[in-house]
């Protein structure tokens, strides 16, 4: 009987529990013993291991967050602590470590494989959807829907008071979330790190909308471009000569990362988890699960390292066309 372990690492995202559930139940289906590692890499160092049965993961598919918990663990950057983690894995006689995480988590886990020969299986998750090598990461759909729901509500106030609203969403280095939210809510301007607009273009876009008869405007900005407050303060000055009811801003923040996962995230998390176990049982090691052209497949874990995944420029152009 093989023994596998599963952990969640990095920031939380909706669908993590659905993926844990899939790994645990697929593991038992294929006659594996399954160990849960609490608090990610911190749990590997401190040997926070717990046995998981199919019943232990019952009733969690609809829950946000991760019941295994997650933590940022700077100690894992040091070789001596990775060695402790590897020794703990060996002592537990774990045959494969399933890491549900993003680029940083994959790189940290890969060091366990490279330095100590620990078999690693990566399952991509992040609300930013920026992991290179896969078209989708667990949590993205729910985060977009969370942002859209909030922006739709803010639009009501924006329209009622004929105001400009600047709404900041997550995405320090990636604009996938902002772009999807901008298209879905009909934002007049969407600002993302990959294709930023200069301020005079933003002002012109809003003034042009006013001249076309529109009395309010929505600006969606990824946090990596600038803060909503910074942009709102500048627009407040630039738009004073025009007939708007003022400029306001809102920061959506962590609300985007929480809540019950959408049906799509539950399905993708389940498919990713089961596929990961099946590939492991076929003898595949040191790979990441990926979605490509609508199909789930495996790729070498290191394929995502040091590479930047950018939104499709066609989607950015689509957003601009639809603001007319």
N, C-alpha and C positions, 0 to 999 in steps of 0.2 A: 504493500500500500504506500502510495506517495503522500507526502505531506507538503501542503502549500500554505503560504502566509499572504495576507492582504493588509495594506495600509493606505491611508489617505494622507497626502502631504501638500503643503502650501495653503493658499486661500481656499475657503470653502466655496462650493457651487452647488446649485440644486441638481439632484440626480445622483449624488455620491452614494446615498443609502441604497438606491435602486441598483447601482453597480456592485456595491458590496454584496448585496443580496444575491445578485446573479453569479458572482464568483463563488460564494459559499455554496449555493444550491447546485451549480454546475459541478463544483468540486466533489460534492457528495454523490452526485449522479454518476460521476466517473470513478467513484470509489476512492476518493482522496480524503485524508484528514485535513481539516482547514483550521488555521490559526489566525486570529485577528490581532493586529499590532496597534495598540492604542497610542495616540499622539504622534503618529508619523515616525520620522527618523529619531526623534527623542525617545520614543518607545523602543526602537531597536537598540539604542545605547543602554537604556535602563531596563531592558528585557520586560517590557509591559505586554506580555503575551497572554492571550485568552483563547480557549477552544471555542469554535463556533459550529453550531449545528444548524440545519435548515430551520428549526423552530426558533433559534435565537435571532433570525433575521426576518421573522414573520411580522407583518404590520408596519414595515418601515419604508415601503416603496413610495409612499406619498409624503414622506417627511423630508423637509429641507435640512441642510447642514450635513453632518456626518456623525453617526453614533459612535464611531471609533475615535472621534476627535482628531484634531489636526494641530500642528504647532510649527513655528519657525524654530529651527535648531541650528544655530551658528556653530555649535561644536562639531557638526558633521563636516565642516570645512577642513577640519584637522585630521590628519592620517590616523593618529592614535585612537581617536574616537570611532572612526570608520572601522578600525581593526577590532575594537570592542564589539561593535555592532555585528561584524562578520563572525566573530567568535560566538556571539550569542545565537546567531542563526545556525551555525554549525552544531552547537550544543543541543539545540532544539531539533536537529536533524531535519531541517526544512529543505525541501528539494527545489523550490521555486518561490521567489518573492514577487508578488503582484503589487505594483506601485500605481495607484490612481493619482495622477498629478500632471503638472505642466512641464515646460522646458527645464526649469531649475531642478525640479524633483527628479526628472529623468537623468539629468547629468549627475546628480548626487548618487542616484541608484546605480548608474553605469559604472561609477568608480568602484562599487562593491564587486561588480563583475570583473572589471579590468584588474583590480589589485588583489582580489581574493577568490575569484572564480565563482561568485554567487550568481546563480541563474536569475535573470531579471526579466519581468514582463511588464511593460508600461501600458497603461490605459489613459488616454488623454482627457483631461478635464480642465476647463477654465472658462469663465464667463466672457473673457476677451476673445476666445476663438482664434488665438494667434499662434498655436503650436504648429510649427512647420511640418509638412508631410502629411497632414490630415485636413480634410475639408471641414471637419466638425469636431468640436470638443464638448464634453458633457457640461451642461449648465447654461450654454449660450442662449438657447431658445427661451428658457425661463427668464433669464436676465433681460432679454429684449422685451418680452411680454410685460415684465415688471416695470421697465422704463416707459413703455408705450402707455400702460395704464395710468401712470403718474402724469405723463405729458398730456394725455387726453383730458385729464381733470384740470390741469393748469391752463390748457387752451380755453376752457370755459371762462375763467377769470380774465385771461388775456383779451378775449373777444368782447366780454361784457364792458370792460373798462378801456378798450381801444389802446392796449398797452403792448409794448415789446417785452417779451419774456426771454431771458437767456437761461437755458437749462443745462446744467453740467451733469454728464454721465461718466461712468468709470471708463478707464482706458488710458493709462499713462503712456504706453508706447504703441497702442493699437487702436484703430478706429472702427473695427468691425461692429462693436456695440452701438456706437454713436450713429454710424451710417445706417444700420438696420432700423434703429429707432427713428432717425430722421426721415427715412423713406416711408416708414409705417405711419407716421403722424403728420406727414405733409409739411414738415418744417421748411421755413423760408430760407434758412441758411443752416448748413451742417458743416461743422469744423472738426477735422480729424488730423492726427499727427502726420499722416502720410501725404496729405494734399491740403496744406493749410492755405487759407485766404489771407491776403493783407487786409488791414482794417478798412481801408478806403473802399475795397470791394464789398465788404460786409455792409458798410453804410449805404453804398450805392444800391445794393440788392434790396435793402429795406425801404429806401426812398422810392425806388422803382415800383415796389409793391404798393406803396402809398399812392403813387401816381396812377396805378392801374385800378384804384378804387378800394384797395384793401386798407382796413383801419387798425389792424393789429398784426403782430409778427411773432413767430417762434424761431429762436436760434438754439440749436442743439450743439453743444461743444463737448468734445472728449477732454477729460481732465489734463491730458498730456499736452494740449495746445495752450491753454491758459485757464485761469479760474473764471467761473461765471461772473464773479464780482468784478474782476479786472475788466472784462469785456463790457459788462453792464455800466460801469463807471464811465468808460470812454464813450459808449453809445449815448449815455445820458447827455453828455456835452455836445456831441456831434449832431444829435437829433433835436436839439432845442428849437431850432427854427421851423420845425415841421409839426404838423398837427397830429401828434401822438399823445396818449394819456400817460406818458412817462415810461421808464424802463425799470423792470424788476428782474430779479434773478432767483434761481432755486438750485440747490445742490441735492441730487437724488441720493448719492452716497450708498451706504451699505444695504439699503432697502432692495437694491438690484440683485444682491447675492443670496437673499433669503427667500423663504416661502416654499410652498409645495411645488415640486417640479411639474412642468407641463407633461401632457401625454407623450409628446415627441421626445422629451428628455428621458422619460421613464423607459420608452422603447429603445432609444439609442444606448442608454446605460445598460439595459438588459442584454442587448445584442453584443455590445462591446465586451461585457463581462463573460458571457458564455463563449464567445469566439476566442477570447484570451485563454480560457481554460482548455478548450478543445485544441488550440494550437500547441499549448504546452504538452498536452497528452500525446500529441503527434511527434513530440521531440523537439519542437522549436524552442529556442532560448534567446535571450537578449534581444527582444524585439518589442516594437510598439504596435498597438492596434491603430489602424487608420481607416478613414472613410475616403474613398476616391472613386469619382464617377458613379456614385450611388452604391458602391460595393465595399464591404468590409474586408480588409486584408491586413497582412503584417508587413512591417518594414524594419530594417535594422534600427535599433534604439537611437544610435548616434546620428541618424539622418536629420533630426531636428536641431542638432547642436549648432549654435553660432549663425543660424539663418533666420531671416525675417520674413514672415508671411504677411503679405499686404492684401488689403481689400481689392476686389476687382474694380479697375478703373471704370468699367462700363456701368457699374452700380453707382459710382460717384457721378458720372455723367447723367445717368437716369435721374438721380436726385435733383440735379441742376435743371434738367429739362422740365421736371414736374413742378418747379417753383414758379413758373411763368404765370 
